[in-house]
Amino acid sequence: MKTSLYPNTILKGAVAIMTITWAFGSPMAKEVNENKFVPLDAVREIQVIMSAEPVTVIRTEPGNDIRFRLYGKSMQEIHLGSEMHNMIVTVETKRKHSFPMPEDLALDIYLPENYKNGLSIKTSSGSVRLESVELENISLQTSSGGLEAGELHAGKIGITTSSGKIKIQKIVAQELKIKGTSSSVAIDECTAAESRIETSSGGIILKKSRGNLNVNTTSGSVKTRCTEFDSRCIRIATSSGHVSLELPTAAEFQIQAKTGSGKIQTDFPVITTGAADPRKIEGRVGATNNTIDIFTSTGSMKVLKSN
């Protein structure tokens, strides 16, 4: 039993020595600077699979090729692999050894403006950054890495992260789904026919929102401002966190709001249909098919008129 531990101990020791050597600059470190070019007209979807490498998507002038560039340093031989199947190009790193070795790498994707098809990026512990893009669909998945983006325009947008901040300037989509385990979400402007945002632990901020909205967080506050509110449905639920919802001053809606431990504040003259209760509101403002449902176990809630 004891002797079986020796190879693992030796391996861990070797990796530790290489890591220390790496930190002080090692002549063993190999420079990596590899480019792959894929014809634009041969691709209907891009799939990128990375481990710890940060990925940056850079929008370029219209062109005929999609360019992938892997660069940095590595203690082992590493290459950028690409495969094409049914017009789906899959790009990932290929390492000589399967055991971990020190490296400092990054992947840049140069996406021509005339590419409008699908993009899927999956990383284990690397961050993802996108410049403004307009595509058919966008899928982004990180296990432990943040996501930052400019303007994302797509029919469908799906974002999943286990542990990382999500920060996006603008989203325009028919369908938006965001799911985070221990993540905060901040979107300056979100326009989507259907938006669903879920987090286990983290706050959610939508500075400007348009469209149907379904927000659910276990532990985190929710703050959103709807700039347009016509034939819409808003549902916000949180187990532990405050809720702040701002609406246009002339908004009309049906509302159900309930908190287990907290106060409810509203700027709107709600005509209640149930018994008076400081922790519950059920009623309407005007005559409309707009609906608002807000539930929180521990936290206060506000339904305010936008300034």
Buried (B, 14 or more C-beta within 10 A) or exposed (E): EEEEEEEEEEEEEEBEEBBEBBEEEBEEBBEBEBEBEBEBEEBEBBBBBBBBBBBBBBBBEEBEBBBBBBBBBBBBEBEBBBEEEEEBBBBBBEBEEEEBBBBBBBBBBBBBEEBEBBBBBBBBBBBBBBBEBBBBBBBBBBBBBBBBBBBBBBEBBBBBBBBBBBBBBBBBBEBBBBBBBBBBBBBBBBBBEBBBBBBBBBBBBBBBBBBBBBBBBBBBBBBBBBBEBEEBBBBBBBBBBBBBBBBBEEBBBBBBBBBEEBEBEBEBEBEEEEEEEEBBBBBBBEEBEBBBBBBBBBBBBBBBEBE
